[in-house]
Amino acid sequence: MTNLSFAAQKIKQKQKIELNKSVFDFALVYVLEGSILSKENKLKFSKGNLLFLNKTFETLETKKDAIVFVLYFSGSYFKDLHFIQQNFRLSFSPVDIFNSETFLNRSLSLKKENKKLTEQVFELIHQYDREDATTSIFIFHQIMSLFALVENIVKDLGLPIHASYEMSQEIEQYIQQNIYFPDKLQIKSIADQFQISANYFGAFFKKRYAVSYKTYIDAIRIKLIEDRLASNSYSMKQIVEELGFSDESHLTNFYKKKRNATPSSYKRAKNSA
């Protein structure tokens, strides 16, 4: 299973699952029959449990009567095929789910109706006996349907999934570096930059900052306009060119919509203060 970003396995006898010794970063494990044990953590996972593992998890051992499905992923798997993720309207990426404290190396016990659907999807993936499994859109759709199901369960249970703080910092840096280039700040452009779907980015941003991405960017641009108007060092033409507006009318209309006043009235008020 080396040099792969994804692999599937069905265990029908006593074996070990040692993600920390594999080339993969994450594993999604479903217990179809019997149980599996973690001797180090003294944990037992029974039939119908769905586990979310990363490299920090110790070795799992299946019992003789166990039938277990395992899907292995590297982080790059979800980045390589991120453009399809937008079809599933996920609020969180699978990587966020694997790393969330809610699920990190823990299990989710499924209800009867969810068990049946989960088992069908895992069986479909396991039966896909072709060399292109790593890049298969069909397989990716099956996997993403599993994570869509997980999100629905999470919402029903009211469980939190915390977004990546590291990615928040990277996004903030990107915005600061490109605030003068509107094309680079379009949601599609920034989603491509971070190799995530546009829908996921929008949901991630709103959860992280409590405002929409557009509202956040507009507020920064308004502040930049007002700073330059107040300084008396910039002409309207210079502000238009610096901030990437098409012309002075474009800037004026943008400002009026946000402030219910014109740039010139703001400048007069500042100069008379």
C-alpha positions as CSV (number, residue, x, y, z in Angstrom):
1,M,0.0,0.0,0.0
2,T,3.0,2.3,-0.4
3,N,2.8,5.5,-2.4
4,L,-1.0,5.7,-2.3
5,S,-3.2,8.4,-1.1
6,F,-6.1,6.0,-0.5
7,A,-6.6,2.2,0.1
8,A,-9.4,0.0,1.3
9,Q,-9.2,-3.2,3.3
10,K,-11.7,-5.8,4.6
11,I,-10.4,-7.8,7.5
12,K,-12.2,-11.2,8.0
13,Q,-9.9,-12.7,10.6
14,K,-7.7,-11.8,13.5
15,Q,-5.3,-9.0,12.4
16,K,-3.8,-5.8,13.6
17,I,-4.5,-2.3,12.4
18,E,-1.3,-0.2,12.8
19,L,-1.9,3.2,11.2
20,N,1.2,4.6,13.0
21,K,3.4,2.2,11.0
22,S,1.7,2.8,7.7
23,V,2.2,5.4,4.9
24,F,-1.2,6.8,5.6
25,D,-2.3,9.7,7.9
26,F,-5.9,8.7,8.7
27,A,-8.1,5.6,8.8
28,L,-11.9,5.3,8.8
29,V,-12.8,2.0,10.5
30,Y,-16.2,0.3,10.6
31,V,-16.9,-2.8,12.7
32,L,-19.3,-4.9,10.7
33,E,-19.2,-8.0,13.0
34,G,-17.5,-8.8,16.3
35,S,-15.3,-6.3,18.0
36,I,-11.8,-4.8,18.0
37,L,-9.6,-3.9,20.9
38,S,-6.9,-1.4,21.8
39,K,-4.9,-3.0,24.5
40,E,-2.8,0.1,25.2
41,N,-5.9,2.3,25.8
42,K,-8.0,-0.6,27.1
43,L,-10.8,0.3,24.7
44,K,-13.2,-2.0,22.9
45,F,-15.2,-1.1,19.8
46,S,-18.2,-3.3,19.0
47,K,-20.4,-4.0,16.0
48,G,-21.8,-0.8,14.4
49,N,-19.0,1.4,15.6
50,L,-17.4,3.9,13.2
51,L,-13.8,4.9,14.2
52,F,-11.8,8.0,13.2
53,L,-8.1,7.3,13.6
54,N,-4.9,9.3,13.0
55,K,-1.3,8.5,13.5
56,T,-1.5,9.0,17.3
57,F,-3.7,6.0,17.8
58,E,-2.2,2.8,19.1
59,T,-2.5,-0.6,17.5
60,L,-6.0,-2.1,17.1
61,E,-6.4,-5.9,17.2
62,T,-9.4,-7.6,15.7
63,K,-10.9,-10.6,17.3
64,K,-11.3,-14.0,15.5
65,D,-15.0,-13.4,14.8
66,A,-14.6,-9.8,13.6
67,I,-15.3,-8.4,10.1
68,V,-13.9,-4.9,9.8
69,F,-13.8,-2.4,6.9
70,V,-10.8,0.0,6.9
71,L,-10.3,3.0,4.6
72,Y,-6.8,4.5,4.7
73,F,-6.1,8.1,3.6
74,S,-3.2,10.4,3.3
75,G,-4.0,14.1,3.8
76,S,-3.4,14.7,0.1
77,Y,-6.3,12.5,-1.0
78,F,-8.8,15.1,0.0
79,K,-6.7,17.9,-1.5
80,D,-6.1,16.1,-4.8
81,L,-9.9,15.8,-5.4
82,H,-11.1,18.9,-3.6
83,F,-12.9,20.2,-6.6
84,I,-15.6,17.5,-6.2
85,Q,-16.2,18.2,-2.6
86,Q,-18.4,21.2,-3.4
87,N,-21.1,18.9,-4.6
88,F,-21.6,17.6,-1.0
89,R,-21.9,21.0,0.7
90,L,-19.8,19.8,3.7
91,S,-19.3,22.3,6.5
92,F,-16.0,20.6,7.5
93,S,-13.4,18.7,5.5
94,P,-12.7,15.1,6.4
95,V,-9.3,16.1,7.7
96,D,-11.1,18.5,10.2
97,I,-13.3,15.6,11.3
98,F,-10.3,13.2,11.8
99,N,-8.5,15.9,13.8
100,S,-11.4,17.2,15.8
101,E,-11.3,16.5,19.5
102,T,-14.8,15.2,19.2
103,F,-13.7,12.3,17.0
104,L,-10.0,12.1,17.3
105,N,-9.2,8.4,17.8
106,R,-12.8,7.8,19.0
107,S,-15.9,6.0,17.7
108,L,-19.3,6.9,16.7
109,S,-22.1,4.4,17.4
110,L,-24.6,4.3,14.5
111,K,-28.3,3.9,14.5
112,K,-29.9,1.0,12.6
113,E,-30.8,3.1,9.5
114,N,-27.3,4.6,9.4
115,K,-25.6,1.2,9.8
116,K,-27.3,-0.1,6.7
117,L,-26.3,2.8,4.6
118,T,-22.7,2.8,5.9
119,E,-22.3,-1.0,5.3
120,Q,-23.6,-0.6,1.7
121,V,-21.1,2.2,1.0
122,F,-18.1,0.3,2.5
123,E,-19.1,-2.8,0.5
124,L,-19.2,-0.8,-2.7
125,I,-15.8,0.6,-2.1
126,H,-14.3,-2.7,-1.1
127,Q,-15.7,-4.4,-4.3
128,Y,-14.2,-1.7,-6.6
129,D,-11.4,-4.0,-7.8
130,R,-9.6,-1.6,-10.2
131,E,-6.2,0.0,-10.3
132,D,-7.6,3.5,-10.5
133,A,-9.2,3.4,-7.0
134,T,-7.0,6.2,-5.8
135,T,-8.2,8.6,-8.5
136,S,-11.7,7.2,-9.1
137,I,-14.4,9.8,-8.9
138,F,-16.9,7.1,-8.1
139,I,-14.9,6.0,-5.0
140,F,-14.5,9.6,-4.0
141,H,-18.2,10.2,-4.2
142,Q,-18.8,7.1,-2.0
143,I,-16.3,8.3,0.6
144,M,-17.7,11.9,0.7
145,S,-21.2,10.4,1.1
146,L,-19.9,8.8,4.3
147,F,-18.6,12.1,5.6
148,A,-21.9,13.8,4.7
149,L,-23.7,11.1,6.8
150,V,-21.3,11.8,9.7
151,E,-22.0,15.5,9.5
152,N,-25.8,14.8,9.7
153,I,-25.3,12.6,12.7
154,V,-23.1,15.2,14.4
155,K,-25.7,17.9,13.9
156,D,-28.4,15.6,15.3
157,L,-26.3,14.9,18.4
158,G,-25.2,18.5,18.8
159,L,-21.5,17.5,18.8
160,P,-18.9,20.2,18.1
161,I,-16.3,20.0,15.3
162,H,-13.6,22.6,15.8
163,A,-12.1,24.1,12.6
164,S,-8.4,24.2,12.0
165,Y,-6.7,27.2,13.7
166,E,-3.6,26.7,11.6
167,M,-5.6,27.1,8.4
168,S,-7.3,30.3,9.8
169,Q,-3.9,31.9,10.2
170,E,-2.9,30.9,6.7
171,I,-6.1,32.4,5.3
172,E,-5.6,35.6,7.2
173,Q,-2.0,35.9,5.8
174,Y,-3.2,35.3,2.3
175,I,-5.9,38.0,2.6
176,Q,-3.4,40.5,3.9
177,Q,-0.9,39.8,1.1
178,N,-3.6,40.0,-1.6
179,I,-6.0,42.7,-0.4
180,Y,-5.0,44.9,-3.3
181,F,-5.8,42.2,-5.9
182,P,-9.6,41.6,-6.0
183,D,-9.3,38.7,-8.4
184,K,-7.1,36.8,-6.0
185,L,-9.7,37.3,-3.2
186,Q,-12.6,35.7,-5.1
187,I,-13.9,32.7,-3.2
188,K,-13.1,30.4,-6.1
189,S,-9.5,31.7,-6.2
190,I,-8.9,31.4,-2.4
191,A,-10.5,28.0,-2.3
192,D,-8.2,26.8,-5.1
193,Q,-5.3,28.3,-3.2
194,F,-6.0,26.2,-0.1
195,Q,-7.2,23.2,-2.1
196,I,-10.6,23.1,-0.6
197,S,-14.1,23.4,-2.1
198,A,-15.7,26.8,-2.4
199,N,-18.7,25.7,-0.3
200,Y,-16.5,24.3,2.4
201,F,-14.4,27.5,2.5
202,G,-17.5,29.7,2.9
203,A,-18.9,27.5,5.7
204,F,-15.4,27.3,7.4
205,F,-15.0,31.0,7.3
206,K,-18.3,31.9,8.7
207,K,-17.9,29.4,11.6
208,R,-14.4,30.7,12.3
209,Y,-15.1,34.5,12.1
210,A,-18.9,34.7,12.7
211,V,-19.4,36.8,9.5
212,S,-19.4,35.9,5.9
213,Y,-16.3,36.0,3.9
214,K,-17.7,38.9,1.7
215,T,-18.6,40.9,4.8
216,Y,-15.1,40.4,6.2
217,I,-13.4,41.5,3.0
218,D,-15.7,44.5,2.4
219,A,-14.9,45.7,5.9
220,I,-11.2,45.7,5.3
221,R,-11.6,47.5,1.9
222,I,-13.8,50.2,3.6
223,K,-11.2,50.8,6.2
224,L,-8.5,51.1,3.6
225,I,-10.6,53.6,1.7
226,E,-11.3,55.7,4.8
227,D,-7.6,55.6,5.9
228,R,-6.6,57.0,2.6
229,L,-9.4,59.6,2.4
230,A,-8.5,60.8,5.9
231,S,-4.8,61.1,5.1
232,N,-5.3,63.7,2.3
233,S,-2.3,62.1,0.6
234,Y,-4.3,60.2,-2.0
235,S,-6.4,61.3,-4.9
236,M,-9.6,59.3,-5.7
237,K,-7.8,58.1,-8.8
238,Q,-4.9,56.7,-6.8
239,I,-7.3,55.0,-4.3
240,V,-9.2,53.4,-7.2
241,E,-6.0,52.1,-8.8
242,E,-4.5,50.8,-5.6
243,L,-7.6,48.9,-4.4
244,G,-8.5,47.5,-7.8
245,F,-11.8,49.3,-8.5
246,S,-12.7,49.8,-12.2
247,D,-13.2,53.5,-11.9
248,E,-14.2,56.3,-9.4
249,S,-17.9,55.5,-9.9
250,H,-17.3,51.9,-8.9
251,L,-15.5,52.9,-5.7
252,T,-18.2,55.6,-4.9
253,N,-21.1,53.1,-5.3
254,F,-19.3,50.5,-3.2
255,Y,-18.7,53.0,-0.4
256,K,-22.3,54.4,-0.5
257,K,-23.7,50.9,-0.3
258,K,-21.7,50.2,2.8
259,R,-21.7,53.5,4.6
260,N,-24.8,55.3,3.2
261,A,-22.6,58.3,2.4
262,T,-20.2,59.3,-0.3
263,P,-16.4,59.2,0.0
264,S,-16.2,63.0,-0.5
265,S,-18.6,63.6,2.4
266,Y,-16.5,61.3,4.6
267,K,-13.4,63.3,3.6
268,R,-15.1,66.6,4.3
269,A,-16.2,65.4,7.7
270,K,-12.7,64.3,8.6
271,N,-11.1,67.5,7.5
272,S,-13.6,69.7,9.4
273,A,-13.2,67.6,12.6
